[in-house]
Amino acid sequence: MSDQKRDREQWELVIITVLLMYRPILFFGALLLLGYTILVIFANPSIGVVAAGLTLLLFLVVFSYRAALLLARLGAWIATRRP
C-alpha cells in the first residue's frame, strides 16, 4: 500500500470521527443557517439559494452517515493532494 493511500485513509478516519463527534453542534449550526436562509431568500434570491444548498449539505451530514463519509473522503482527498 502506498504512503499516500495510507495517509488518505488516516485523514478520512480523523475527519469522520470529528464529524460524528460534533453532530449535535452541526445540527444547531444547520438550524441557524436555515433561519438565515429563510430571511435572506426574500432579500436576495441568489444568495438564498446558495445558503439553502449549504443548509441541505449540513443537514445531510447530520442525519446521513453515508453523506458524512463522502464528505470525509472529499476532505481526505483534498488534504493529501500533492502540489
N, CA, C and O atoms as a Maestro MAE file, in Angstrom:
{
 s_m_m2io_version
 :::
 2.0.0
}

f_m_ct {
 s_m_title
 :::
 protein
 m_atom[332] {
  # First column is atom index #
  i_m_mmod_type
  r_m_x_coord
  r_m_y_coord
  r_m_z_coord
  i_m_residue_number
  s_m_chain_name
  s_m_pdb_residue_name
  s_m_pdb_atom_name
  i_m_atomic_number
  :::
  1 25 0.845 -1.172 0.000 1 A "MET " " N  " 7
  2 3 0.000 0.000 0.000 1 A "MET " " CA " 6
  3 2 0.892 1.238 0.000 1 A "MET " " C  " 6
  4 15 1.859 1.331 0.757 1 A "MET " " O  " 8
  5 25 0.549 2.167 -0.852 2 A "SER " " N  " 7
  6 3 1.370 3.366 -0.956 2 A "SER " " CA " 6
  7 2 1.165 4.259 0.265 2 A "SER " " C  " 6
  8 15 0.148 4.191 0.956 2 A "SER " " O  " 8
  9 25 2.167 5.092 0.499 3 A "ASP " " N  " 7
  10 3 2.085 6.009 1.638 3 A "ASP " " CA " 6
  11 2 0.961 7.008 1.470 3 A "ASP " " C  " 6
  12 15 0.312 7.391 2.444 3 A "ASP " " O  " 8
  13 25 0.725 7.435 0.228 4 A "GLN " " N  " 7
  14 3 -0.329 8.422 0.002 4 A "GLN " " CA " 6
  15 2 -1.700 7.819 0.302 4 A "GLN " " C  " 6
  16 15 -2.559 8.497 0.864 4 A "GLN " " O  " 8
  17 25 -1.914 6.561 -0.065 5 A "LYS " " N  " 7
  18 3 -3.204 5.918 0.221 5 A "LYS " " CA " 6
  19 2 -3.382 5.743 1.727 5 A "LYS " " C  " 6
  20 15 -4.479 5.945 2.248 5 A "LYS " " O  " 8
  21 25 -2.324 5.372 2.421 6 A "ARG " " N  " 7
  22 3 -2.393 5.216 3.868 6 A "ARG " " CA " 6
  23 2 -2.666 6.556 4.545 6 A "ARG " " C  " 6
  24 15 -3.460 6.627 5.483 6 A "ARG " " O  " 8
  25 25 -2.013 7.618 4.075 7 A "ASP " " N  " 7
  26 3 -2.259 8.953 4.621 7 A "ASP " " CA " 6
  27 2 -3.706 9.376 4.396 7 A "ASP " " C  " 6
  28 15 -4.342 9.955 5.276 7 A "ASP " " O  " 8
  29 25 -4.216 9.079 3.200 8 A "ARG " " N  " 7
  30 3 -5.598 9.447 2.882 8 A "ARG " " CA " 6
  31 2 -6.573 8.712 3.801 8 A "ARG " " C  " 6
  32 15 -7.551 9.302 4.262 8 A "ARG " " O  " 8
  33 25 -6.319 7.444 4.069 9 A "GLU " " N  " 7
  34 3 -7.194 6.675 4.964 9 A "GLU " " CA " 6
  35 2 -7.126 7.212 6.390 9 A "GLU " " C  " 6
  36 15 -8.142 7.244 7.084 9 A "GLU " " O  " 8
  37 25 -5.956 7.629 6.832 10 A "GLN " " N  " 7
  38 3 -5.827 8.198 8.173 10 A "GLN " " CA " 6
  39 2 -6.581 9.524 8.267 10 A "GLN " " C  " 6
  40 15 -7.270 9.779 9.254 10 A "GLN " " O  " 8
  41 25 -6.451 10.360 7.250 11 A "TRP " " N  " 7
  42 3 -7.183 11.619 7.236 11 A "TRP " " CA " 6
  43 2 -8.685 11.365 7.231 11 A "TRP " " C  " 6
  44 15 -9.440 12.047 7.924 11 A "TRP " " O  " 8
  45 25 -9.110 10.382 6.448 12 A "GLU " " N  " 7
  46 3 -10.538 10.055 6.382 12 A "GLU " " CA " 6
  47 2 -11.052 9.620 7.753 12 A "GLU " " C  " 6
  48 15 -12.140 10.023 8.165 12 A "GLU " " O  " 8
  49 25 -10.284 8.810 8.450 13 A "LEU " " N  " 7
  50 3 -10.685 8.363 9.782 13 A "LEU " " CA " 6
  51 2 -10.796 9.533 10.755 13 A "LEU " " C  " 6
  52 15 -11.744 9.595 11.538 13 A "LEU " " O  " 8
  53 25 -9.855 10.444 10.716 14 A "VAL " " N  " 7
  54 3 -9.881 11.608 11.602 14 A "VAL " " CA " 6
  55 2 -11.090 12.495 11.296 14 A "VAL " " C  " 6
  56 15 -11.792 12.930 12.209 14 A "VAL " " O  " 8
  57 25 -11.327 12.759 10.016 15 A "ILE " " N  " 7
  58 3 -12.421 13.655 9.636 15 A "ILE " " CA " 6
  59 2 -13.774 13.051 9.977 15 A "ILE " " C  " 6
  60 15 -14.644 13.754 10.490 15 A "ILE " " O  " 8
  61 25 -13.974 11.755 9.703 16 A "ILE " " N  " 7
  62 3 -15.270 11.143 10.012 16 A "ILE " " CA " 6
  63 2 -15.490 11.083 11.517 16 A "ILE " " C  " 6
  64 15 -16.623 11.224 11.978 16 A "ILE " " O  " 8
  65 25 -14.440 10.879 12.282 17 A "THR " " N  " 7
  66 3 -14.568 10.876 13.738 17 A "THR " " CA " 6
  67 2 -14.996 12.248 14.247 17 A "THR " " C  " 6
  68 15 -15.869 12.346 15.109 17 A "THR " " O  " 8
  69 25 -14.392 13.295 13.724 18 A "VAL " " N  " 7
  70 3 -14.755 14.657 14.138 18 A "VAL " " CA " 6
  71 2 -16.187 14.979 13.727 18 A "VAL " " C  " 6
  72 15 -16.939 15.556 14.512 18 A "VAL " " O  " 8
  73 25 -16.572 14.613 12.508 19 A "LEU " " N  " 7
  74 3 -17.936 14.888 12.054 19 A "LEU " " CA " 6
  75 2 -18.972 14.176 12.924 19 A "LEU " " C  " 6
  76 15 -20.005 14.754 13.260 19 A "LEU " " O  " 8
  77 25 -18.700 12.943 13.281 20 A "LEU " " N  " 7
  78 3 -19.660 12.201 14.094 20 A "LEU " " CA " 6
  79 2 -19.667 12.683 15.545 20 A "LEU " " C  " 6
  80 15 -20.713 12.675 16.193 20 A "LEU " " O  " 8
  81 25 -18.522 13.096 16.052 21 A "MET " " N  " 7
  82 3 -18.444 13.548 17.432 21 A "MET " " CA " 6
  83 2 -19.171 14.885 17.627 21 A "MET " " C  " 6
  84 15 -19.793 15.112 18.665 21 A "MET " " O  " 8
  85 25 -19.090 15.754 16.639 22 A "TYR " " N  " 7
  86 3 -19.692 17.077 16.756 22 A "TYR " " CA " 6
  87 2 -21.036 17.176 16.041 22 A "TYR " " C  " 6
  88 15 -21.449 18.272 15.660 22 A "TYR " " O  " 8
  89 25 -21.715 16.067 15.856 23 A "ARG " " N  " 7
  90 3 -23.004 16.052 15.165 23 A "ARG " " CA " 6
  91 2 -24.046 16.957 15.826 23 A "ARG " " C  " 6
  92 15 -24.750 17.660 15.101 23 A "ARG " " O  " 8
  93 25 -24.193 16.987 17.174 24 A "PRO " " N  " 7
  94 3 -25.183 17.906 17.769 24 A "PRO " " CA " 6
  95 2 -24.877 19.380 17.511 24 A "PRO " " C  " 6
  96 15 -25.794 20.177 17.312 24 A "PRO " " O  " 8
  97 25 -23.607 19.742 17.514 25 A "ILE " " N  " 7
  98 3 -23.231 21.125 17.241 25 A "ILE " " CA " 6
  99 2 -23.505 21.458 15.772 25 A "ILE " " C  " 6
  100 15 -23.952 22.561 15.457 25 A "ILE " " O  " 8
  101 25 -23.238 20.509 14.881 26 A "LEU " " N  " 7
  102 3 -23.537 20.722 13.466 26 A "LEU " " CA " 6
  103 2 -25.039 20.869 13.238 26 A "LEU " " C  " 6
  104 15 -25.460 21.633 12.370 26 A "LEU " " O  " 8
  105 25 -25.848 20.144 14.007 27 A "PHE " " N  " 7
  106 3 -27.298 20.267 13.885 27 A "PHE " " CA " 6
  107 2 -27.755 21.667 14.293 27 A "PHE " " C  " 6
  108 15 -28.590 22.266 13.616 27 A "PHE " " O  " 8
  109 25 -27.222 22.185 15.381 28 A "PHE " " N  " 7
  110 3 -27.558 23.536 15.817 28 A "PHE " " CA " 6
  111 2 -27.128 24.560 14.769 28 A "PHE " " C  " 6
  112 15 -27.859 25.511 14.491 28 A "PHE " " O  " 8
  113 25 -25.949 24.370 14.190 29 A "GLY " " N  " 7
  114 3 -25.485 25.258 13.128 29 A "GLY " " CA " 6
  115 2 -26.371 25.183 11.896 29 A "GLY " " C  " 6
  116 15 -26.598 26.196 11.235 29 A "GLY " " O  " 8
  117 25 -26.875 23.996 11.579 30 A "ALA " " N  " 7
  118 3 -27.771 23.839 10.437 30 A "ALA " " CA " 6
  119 2 -29.089 24.561 10.688 30 A "ALA " " C  " 6
  120 15 -29.658 25.149 9.768 30 A "ALA " " O  " 8
  121 25 -29.579 24.522 11.923 31 A "LEU " " N  " 7
  122 3 -30.810 25.244 12.241 31 A "LEU " " CA " 6
  123 2 -30.615 26.758 12.120 31 A "LEU " " C  " 6
  124 15 -31.481 27.461 11.600 31 A "LEU " " O  " 8
  125 25 -29.478 27.251 12.600 32 A "LEU " " N  " 7
  126 3 -29.178 28.679 12.458 32 A "LEU " " CA " 6
  127 2 -29.059 29.075 10.989 32 A "LEU " " C  " 6
  128 15 -29.556 30.123 10.576 32 A "LEU " " O  " 8
  129 25 -28.399 28.233 10.211 33 A "LEU " " N  " 7
  130 3 -28.246 28.517 8.789 33 A "LEU " " CA " 6
  131 2 -29.585 28.448 8.067 33 A "LEU " " C  " 6
  132 15 -29.801 29.185 7.105 33 A "LEU " " O  " 8
  133 25 -30.480 27.584 8.507 34 A "LEU " " N  " 7
  134 3 -31.815 27.515 7.925 34 A "LEU " " CA " 6
  135 2 -32.584 28.814 8.191 34 A "LEU " " C  " 6
  136 15 -33.260 29.332 7.302 34 A "LEU " " O  " 8
  137 25 -32.480 29.332 9.405 35 A "GLY " " N  " 7
  138 3 -33.112 30.619 9.711 35 A "GLY " " CA " 6
  139 2 -32.542 31.732 8.862 35 A "GLY " " C  " 6
  140 15 -33.289 32.574 8.362 35 A "GLY " " O  " 8
  141 25 -31.240 31.751 8.691 36 A "TYR " " N  " 7
  142 3 -30.597 32.753 7.841 36 A "TYR " " CA " 6
  143 2 -31.070 32.620 6.401 36 A "TYR " " C  " 6
  144 15 -31.322 33.621 5.731 36 A "TYR " " O  " 8
  145 25 -31.190 31.391 5.929 37 A "THR " " N  " 7
  146 3 -31.635 31.146 4.561 37 A "THR " " CA " 6
  147 2 -33.040 31.681 4.337 37 A "THR " " C  " 6
  148 15 -33.312 32.304 3.310 37 A "THR " " O  " 8
  149 25 -33.927 31.444 5.283 38 A "ILE " " N  " 7
  150 3 -35.302 31.916 5.159 38 A "ILE " " CA " 6
  151 2 -35.346 33.439 5.112 38 A "ILE " " C  " 6
  152 15 -36.114 34.013 4.339 38 A "ILE " " O  " 8
  153 25 -34.538 34.090 5.923 39 A "LEU " " N  " 7
  154 3 -34.526 35.556 5.921 39 A "LEU " " CA " 6
  155 2 -33.907 36.137 4.650 39 A "LEU " " C  " 6
  156 15 -34.380 37.147 4.130 39 A "LEU " " O  " 8
  157 25 -32.871 35.510 4.162 40 A "VAL " " N  " 7
  158 3 -32.126 36.069 3.033 40 A "VAL " " CA " 6
  159 2 -32.791 35.779 1.693 40 A "VAL " " C  " 6
  160 15 -32.642 36.558 0.751 40 A "VAL " " O  " 8
  161 25 -33.514 34.684 1.593 41 A "ILE " " N  " 7
  162 3 -34.063 34.287 0.294 41 A "ILE " " CA " 6
  163 2 -35.024 35.335 -0.261 41 A "ILE " " C  " 6
  164 15 -35.187 35.440 -1.476 41 A "ILE " " O  " 8
  165 25 -35.659 36.110 0.614 42 A "PHE " " N  " 7
  166 3 -36.563 37.159 0.145 42 A "PHE " " CA " 6
  167 2 -35.802 38.419 -0.269 42 A "PHE " " C  " 6
  168 15 -36.237 39.137 -1.170 42 A "PHE " " O  " 8
  169 25 -34.689 38.688 0.372 43 A "ALA " " N  " 7
  170 3 -33.908 39.883 0.057 43 A "ALA " " CA " 6
  171 2 -33.058 39.701 -1.198 43 A "ALA " " C  " 6
  172 15 -33.024 40.578 -2.060 43 A "ALA " " O  " 8
  173 25 -32.372 38.560 -1.299 44 A "ASN " " N  " 7
  174 3 -31.503 38.296 -2.439 44 A "ASN " " CA " 6
  175 2 -31.599 36.803 -2.771 44 A "ASN " " C  " 6
  176 15 -30.952 35.986 -2.116 44 A "ASN " " O  " 8
  177 25 -32.388 36.442 -3.770 45 A "PRO " " N  " 7
  178 3 -32.622 35.028 -4.060 45 A "PRO " " CA " 6
  179 2 -31.367 34.233 -4.426 45 A "PRO " " C  " 6
  180 15 -31.282 33.050 -4.099 45 A "PRO " " O  " 8
  181 25 -30.404 34.846 -5.089 46 A "SER " " N  " 7
  182 3 -29.204 34.088 -5.472 46 A "SER " " CA " 6
  183 2 -28.395 33.675 -4.240 46 A "SER " " C  " 6
  184 15 -27.923 32.540 -4.159 46 A "SER " " O  " 8
  185 25 -28.236 34.581 -3.293 47 A "ILE " " N  " 7
  186 3 -27.530 34.237 -2.062 47 A "ILE " " CA " 6
  187 2 -28.359 33.257 -1.241 47 A "ILE " " C  " 6
  188 15 -27.811 32.376 -0.578 47 A "ILE " " O  " 8
  189 25 -29.673 33.410 -1.286 48 A "GLY " " N  " 7
  190 3 -30.552 32.496 -0.572 48 A "GLY " " CA " 6
  191 2 -30.460 31.074 -1.087 48 A "GLY " " C  " 6
  192 15 -30.519 30.125 -0.304 48 A "GLY " " O  " 8
  193 25 -30.315 30.913 -2.399 49 A "VAL " " N  " 7
  194 3 -30.192 29.576 -2.977 49 A "VAL " " CA " 6
  195 2 -28.868 28.931 -2.560 49 A "VAL " " C  " 6
  196 15 -28.829 27.738 -2.261 49 A "VAL " " O  " 8
  197 25 -27.798 29.704 -2.538 50 A "VAL " " N  " 7
  198 3 -26.504 29.178 -2.090 50 A "VAL " " CA " 6
  199 2 -26.578 28.781 -0.616 50 A "VAL " " C  " 6
  200 15 -26.082 27.723 -0.229 50 A "VAL " " O  " 8
  201 25 -27.188 29.620 0.193 51 A "ALA " " N  " 7
  202 3 -27.340 29.306 1.612 51 A "ALA " " CA " 6
  203 2 -28.223 28.073 1.810 51 A "ALA " " C  " 6
  204 15 -27.977 27.272 2.712 51 A "ALA " " O  " 8
  205 25 -29.251 27.920 0.968 52 A "ALA " " N  " 7
  206 3 -30.114 26.739 1.057 52 A "ALA " " CA " 6
  207 2 -29.340 25.471 0.702 52 A "ALA " " C  " 6
  208 15 -29.539 24.427 1.323 52 A "ALA " " O  " 8
  209 25 -28.467 25.559 -0.284 53 A "GLY " " N  " 7
  210 3 -27.628 24.410 -0.642 53 A "GLY " " CA " 6
  211 2 -26.693 24.014 0.490 53 A "GLY " " C  " 6
  212 15 -26.530 22.829 0.781 53 A "GLY " " O  " 8
  213 25 -26.077 25.011 1.129 54 A "LEU " " N  " 7
  214 3 -25.202 24.719 2.271 54 A "LEU " " CA " 6
  215 2 -25.987 24.150 3.449 54 A "LEU " " C  " 6
  216 15 -25.503 23.269 4.160 54 A "LEU " " O  " 8
  217 25 -27.199 24.658 3.649 55 A "THR " " N  " 7
  218 3 -28.048 24.131 4.710 55 A "THR " " CA " 6
  219 2 -28.400 22.679 4.444 55 A "THR " " C  " 6
  220 15 -28.362 21.849 5.353 55 A "THR " " O  " 8
  221 25 -28.741 22.373 3.208 56 A "LEU " " N  " 7
  222 3 -29.070 20.996 2.847 56 A "LEU " " CA " 6
  223 2 -27.873 20.074 3.066 56 A "LEU " " C  " 6
  224 15 -28.021 18.973 3.596 56 A "LEU " " O  " 8
  225 25 -26.690 20.525 2.657 57 A "LEU " " N  " 7
  226 3 -25.484 19.730 2.872 57 A "LEU " " CA " 6
  227 2 -25.243 19.475 4.353 57 A "LEU " " C  " 6
  228 15 -24.903 18.359 4.744 57 A "LEU " " O  " 8
  229 25 -25.415 20.487 5.168 58 A "LEU " " N  " 7
  230 3 -25.192 20.332 6.603 58 A "LEU " " CA " 6
  231 2 -26.210 19.382 7.232 58 A "LEU " " C  " 6
  232 15 -25.850 18.555 8.070 58 A "LEU " " O  " 8
  233 25 -27.475 19.494 6.834 59 A "PHE " " N  " 7
  234 3 -28.478 18.558 7.348 59 A "PHE " " CA " 6
  235 2 -28.196 17.132 6.878 59 A "PHE " " C  " 6
  236 15 -28.401 16.183 7.635 59 A "PHE " " O  " 8
  237 25 -27.729 16.970 5.645 60 A "LEU " " N  " 7
  238 3 -27.376 15.630 5.172 60 A "LEU " " CA " 6
  239 2 -26.239 15.026 5.985 60 A "LEU " " C  " 6
  240 15 -26.272 13.843 6.322 60 A "LEU " " O  " 8
  241 25 -25.241 15.831 6.297 61 A "VAL " " N  " 7
  242 3 -24.110 15.338 7.094 61 A "VAL " " CA " 6
  243 2 -24.569 14.954 8.498 61 A "VAL " " C  " 6
  244 15 -24.072 13.984 9.071 61 A "VAL " " O  " 8
  245 25 -25.517 15.712 9.054 62 A "VAL " " N  " 7
  246 3 -26.003 15.430 10.404 62 A "VAL " " CA " 6
  247 2 -26.818 14.138 10.437 62 A "VAL " " C  " 6
  248 15 -26.665 13.335 11.358 62 A "VAL " " O  " 8
  249 25 -27.680 13.930 9.442 63 A "PHE " " N  " 7
  250 3 -28.617 12.814 9.500 63 A "PHE " " CA " 6
  251 2 -28.200 11.588 8.696 63 A "PHE " " C  " 6
  252 15 -28.803 10.528 8.863 63 A "PHE " " O  " 8
  253 25 -27.202 11.688 7.839 64 A "SER " " N  " 7
  254 3 -26.824 10.568 6.996 64 A "SER " " CA " 6
  255 2 -25.351 10.228 7.197 64 A "SER " " C  " 6
  256 15 -24.471 11.059 6.970 64 A "SER " " O  " 8
  257 25 -25.097 8.991 7.627 65 A "TYR " " N  " 7
  258 3 -23.719 8.542 7.783 65 A "TYR " " CA " 6
  259 2 -23.020 8.494 6.431 65 A "TYR " " C  " 6
  260 15 -21.836 8.814 6.325 65 A "TYR " " O  " 8
  261 25 -23.751 8.096 5.405 66 A "ARG " " N  " 7
  262 3 -23.178 7.994 4.057 66 A "ARG " " CA " 6
  263 2 -22.703 9.364 3.563 66 A "ARG " " C  " 6
  264 15 -21.626 9.473 2.978 66 A "ARG " " O  " 8
  265 25 -23.497 10.396 3.797 67 A "ALA " " N  " 7
  266 3 -23.101 11.750 3.389 67 A "ALA " " CA " 6
  267 2 -21.873 12.213 4.173 67 A "ALA " " C  " 6
  268 15 -20.979 12.848 3.614 67 A "ALA " " O  " 8
  269 25 -21.830 11.894 5.469 68 A "ALA " " N  " 7
  270 3 -20.664 12.264 6.276 68 A "ALA " " CA " 6
  271 2 -19.416 11.539 5.782 68 A "ALA " " C  " 6
  272 15 -18.329 12.116 5.747 68 A "ALA " " O  " 8
  273 25 -19.576 10.273 5.401 69 A "LEU " " N  " 7
  274 3 -18.442 9.505 4.890 69 A "LEU " " CA " 6
  275 2 -17.939 10.070 3.569 69 A "LEU " " C  " 6
  276 15 -16.731 10.173 3.358 69 A "LEU " " O  " 8
  277 25 -18.857 10.437 2.680 70 A "LEU " " N  " 7
  278 3 -18.446 11.028 1.404 70 A "LEU " " CA " 6
  279 2 -17.752 12.376 1.603 70 A "LEU " " C  " 6
  280 15 -16.784 12.689 0.909 70 A "LEU " " O  " 8
  281 25 -18.250 13.173 2.553 71 A "LEU " " N  " 7
  282 3 -17.602 14.447 2.848 71 A "LEU " " CA " 6
  283 2 -16.208 14.222 3.443 71 A "LEU " " C  " 6
  284 15 -15.273 14.961 3.137 71 A "LEU " " O  " 8
  285 25 -16.074 13.204 4.291 72 A "ALA " " N  " 7
  286 3 -14.765 12.883 4.866 72 A "ALA " " CA " 6
  287 2 -13.795 12.416 3.784 72 A "ALA " " C  " 6
  288 15 -12.614 12.761 3.821 72 A "ALA " " O  " 8
  289 25 -14.281 11.638 2.829 73 A "ARG " " N  " 7
  290 3 -13.419 11.200 1.726 73 A "ARG " " CA " 6
  291 2 -12.967 12.382 0.878 73 A "ARG " " C  " 6
  292 15 -11.811 12.446 0.460 73 A "ARG " " O  " 8
  293 25 -13.879 13.315 0.625 74 A "LEU " " N  " 7
  294 3 -13.517 14.511 -0.129 74 A "LEU " " CA " 6
  295 2 -12.472 15.330 0.631 74 A "LEU " " C  " 6
  296 15 -11.494 15.793 0.044 74 A "LEU " " O  " 8
  297 25 -12.681 15.505 1.928 75 A "GLY " " N  " 7
  298 3 -11.713 16.238 2.741 75 A "GLY " " CA " 6
  299 2 -10.358 15.554 2.796 75 A "GLY " " C  " 6
  300 15 -9.324 16.222 2.768 75 A "GLY " " O  " 8
  301 25 -10.353 14.222 2.875 76 A "ALA " " N  " 7
  302 3 -9.094 13.476 2.900 76 A "ALA " " CA " 6
  303 2 -8.377 13.590 1.556 76 A "ALA " " C  " 6
  304 15 -7.152 13.695 1.504 76 A "ALA " " O  " 8
  305 25 -9.146 13.570 0.481 77 A "TRP " " N  " 7
  306 3 -8.535 13.705 -0.843 77 A "TRP " " CA " 6
  307 2 -7.898 15.087 -0.991 77 A "TRP " " C  " 6
  308 15 -6.792 15.214 -1.517 77 A "TRP " " O  " 8
  309 25 -8.601 16.117 -0.523 78 A "ILE " " N  " 7
  310 3 -8.052 17.481 -0.597 78 A "ILE " " CA " 6
  311 2 -6.809 17.609 0.269 78 A "ILE " " C  " 6
  312 15 -5.844 18.264 -0.124 78 A "ILE " " O  " 8
  313 25 -6.824 16.986 1.452 79 A "ALA " " N  " 7
  314 3 -5.690 17.105 2.371 79 A "ALA " " CA " 6
  315 2 -4.445 16.383 1.862 79 A "ALA " " C  " 6
  316 15 -3.330 16.776 2.205 79 A "ALA " " O  " 8
  317 25 -4.610 15.338 1.051 80 A "THR " " N  " 7
  318 3 -3.445 14.557 0.616 80 A "THR " " CA " 6
  319 2 -3.036 14.837 -0.806 80 A "THR " " C  " 6
  320 15 -2.166 14.148 -1.340 80 A "THR " " O  " 8
  321 25 -3.636 15.831 -1.439 81 A "ARG " " N  " 7
  322 3 -3.209 16.182 -2.802 81 A "ARG " " CA " 6
  323 2 -1.791 16.711 -2.794 81 A "ARG " " C  " 6
  324 15 -1.374 17.405 -1.867 81 A "ARG " " O  " 8
  325 25 -1.073 16.382 -3.816 82 A "ARG " " N  " 7
  326 3 0.289 16.906 -3.969 82 A "ARG " " CA " 6
  327 2 0.255 18.176 -4.810 82 A "ARG " " C  " 6
  328 15 -0.507 18.257 -5.774 82 A "ARG " " O  " 8
  329 25 1.073 19.171 -4.458 83 A "PRO " " N  " 7
  330 3 1.082 20.419 -5.239 83 A "PRO " " CA " 6
  331 2 1.676 20.254 -6.612 83 A "PRO " " C  " 6
  332 15 1.747 21.218 -7.374 83 A "PRO " " O  " 8
  :::
 }
 m_bond[331] {
  # First column is bond index #
  i_m_from
  i_m_to
  i_m_order
  :::
  1 1 2 1
  2 2 3 1
  3 3 4 2
  4 3 5 1
  5 5 6 1
  6 6 7 1
  7 7 8 2
  8 7 9 1
  9 9 10 1
  10 10 11 1
  11 11 12 2
  12 11 13 1
  13 13 14 1
  14 14 15 1
  15 15 16 2
  16 15 17 1
  17 17 18 1
  18 18 19 1
  19 19 20 2
  20 19 21 1
  21 21 22 1
  22 22 23 1
  23 23 24 2
  24 23 25 1
  25 25 26 1
  26 26 27 1
  27 27 28 2
  28 27 29 1
  29 29 30 1
  30 30 31 1
  31 31 32 2
  32 31 33 1
  33 33 34 1
  34 34 35 1
  35 35 36 2
  36 35 37 1
  37 37 38 1
  38 38 39 1
  39 39 40 2
  40 39 41 1
  41 41 42 1
  42 42 43 1
  43 43 44 2
  44 43 45 1
  45 45 46 1
  46 46 47 1
  47 47 48 2
  48 47 49 1
  49 49 50 1
  50 50 51 1
  51 51 52 2
  52 51 53 1
  53 53 54 1
  54 54 55 1
  55 55 56 2
  56 55 57 1
  57 57 58 1
  58 58 59 1
  59 59 60 2
  60 59 61 1
  61 61 62 1
  62 62 63 1
  63 63 64 2
  64 63 65 1
  65 65 66 1
  66 66 67 1
  67 67 68 2
  68 67 69 1
  69 69 70 1
  70 70 71 1
  71 71 72 2
  72 71 73 1
  73 73 74 1
  74 74 75 1
  75 75 76 2
  76 75 77 1
  77 77 78 1
  78 78 79 1
  79 79 80 2
  80 79 81 1
  81 81 82 1
  82 82 83 1
  83 83 84 2
  84 83 85 1
  85 85 86 1
  86 86 87 1
  87 87 88 2
  88 87 89 1
  89 89 90 1
  90 90 91 1
  91 91 92 2
  92 91 93 1
  93 93 94 1
  94 94 95 1
  95 95 96 2
  96 95 97 1
  97 97 98 1
  98 98 99 1
  99 99 100 2
  100 99 101 1
  101 101 102 1
  102 102 103 1
  103 103 104 2
  104 103 105 1
  105 105 106 1
  106 106 107 1
  107 107 108 2
  108 107 109 1
  109 109 110 1
  110 110 111 1
  111 111 112 2
  112 111 113 1
  113 113 114 1
  114 114 115 1
  115 115 116 2
  116 115 117 1
  117 117 118 1
  118 118 119 1
  119 119 120 2
  120 119 121 1
  121 121 122 1
  122 122 123 1
  123 123 124 2
  124 123 125 1
  125 125 126 1
  126 126 127 1
  127 127 128 2
  128 127 129 1
  129 129 130 1
  130 130 131 1
  131 131 132 2
  132 131 133 1
  133 133 134 1
  134 134 135 1
  135 135 136 2
  136 135 137 1
  137 137 138 1
  138 138 139 1
  139 139 140 2
  140 139 141 1
  141 141 142 1
  142 142 143 1
  143 143 144 2
  144 143 145 1
  145 145 146 1
  146 146 147 1
  147 147 148 2
  148 147 149 1
  149 149 150 1
  150 150 151 1
  151 151 152 2
  152 151 153 1
  153 153 154 1
  154 154 155 1
  155 155 156 2
  156 155 157 1
  157 157 158 1
  158 158 159 1
  159 159 160 2
  160 159 161 1
  161 161 162 1
  162 162 163 1
  163 163 164 2
  164 163 165 1
  165 165 166 1
  166 166 167 1
  167 167 168 2
  168 167 169 1
  169 169 170 1
  170 170 171 1
  171 171 172 2
  172 171 173 1
  173 173 174 1
  174 174 175 1
  175 175 176 2
  176 175 177 1
  177 177 178 1
  178 178 179 1
  179 179 180 2
  180 179 181 1
  181 181 182 1
  182 182 183 1
  183 183 184 2
  184 183 185 1
  185 185 186 1
  186 186 187 1
  187 187 188 2
  188 187 189 1
  189 189 190 1
  190 190 191 1
  191 191 192 2
  192 191 193 1
  193 193 194 1
  194 194 195 1
  195 195 196 2
  196 195 197 1
  197 197 198 1
  198 198 199 1
  199 199 200 2
  200 199 201 1
  201 201 202 1
  202 202 203 1
  203 203 204 2
  204 203 205 1
  205 205 206 1
  206 206 207 1
  207 207 208 2
  208 207 209 1
  209 209 210 1
  210 210 211 1
  211 211 212 2
  212 211 213 1
  213 213 214 1
  214 214 215 1
  215 215 216 2
  216 215 217 1
  217 217 218 1
  218 218 219 1
  219 219 220 2
  220 219 221 1
  221 221 222 1
  222 222 223 1
  223 223 224 2
  224 223 225 1
  225 225 226 1
  226 226 227 1
  227 227 228 2
  228 227 229 1
  229 229 230 1
  230 230 231 1
  231 231 232 2
  232 231 233 1
  233 233 234 1
  234 234 235 1
  235 235 236 2
  236 235 237 1
  237 237 238 1
  238 238 239 1
  239 239 240 2
  240 239 241 1
  241 241 242 1
  242 242 243 1
  243 243 244 2
  244 243 245 1
  245 245 246 1
  246 246 247 1
  247 247 248 2
  248 247 249 1
  249 249 250 1
  250 250 251 1
  251 251 252 2
  252 251 253 1
  253 253 254 1
  254 254 255 1
  255 255 256 2
  256 255 257 1
  257 257 258 1
  258 258 259 1
  259 259 260 2
  260 259 261 1
  261 261 262 1
  262 262 263 1
  263 263 264 2
  264 263 265 1
  265 265 266 1
  266 266 267 1
  267 267 268 2
  268 267 269 1
  269 269 270 1
  270 270 271 1
  271 271 272 2
  272 271 273 1
  273 273 274 1
  274 274 275 1
  275 275 276 2
  276 275 277 1
  277 277 278 1
  278 278 279 1
  279 279 280 2
  280 279 281 1
  281 281 282 1
  282 282 283 1
  283 283 284 2
  284 283 285 1
  285 285 286 1
  286 286 287 1
  287 287 288 2
  288 287 289 1
  289 289 290 1
  290 290 291 1
  291 291 292 2
  292 291 293 1
  293 293 294 1
  294 294 295 1
  295 295 296 2
  296 295 297 1
  297 297 298 1
  298 298 299 1
  299 299 300 2
  300 299 301 1
  301 301 302 1
  302 302 303 1
  303 303 304 2
  304 303 305 1
  305 305 306 1
  306 306 307 1
  307 307 308 2
  308 307 309 1
  309 309 310 1
  310 310 311 1
  311 311 312 2
  312 311 313 1
  313 313 314 1
  314 314 315 1
  315 315 316 2
  316 315 317 1
  317 317 318 1
  318 318 319 1
  319 319 320 2
  320 319 321 1
  321 321 322 1
  322 322 323 1
  323 323 324 2
  324 323 325 1
  325 325 326 1
  326 326 327 1
  327 327 328 2
  328 327 329 1
  329 329 330 1
  330 330 331 1
  331 331 332 2
  :::
 }
}
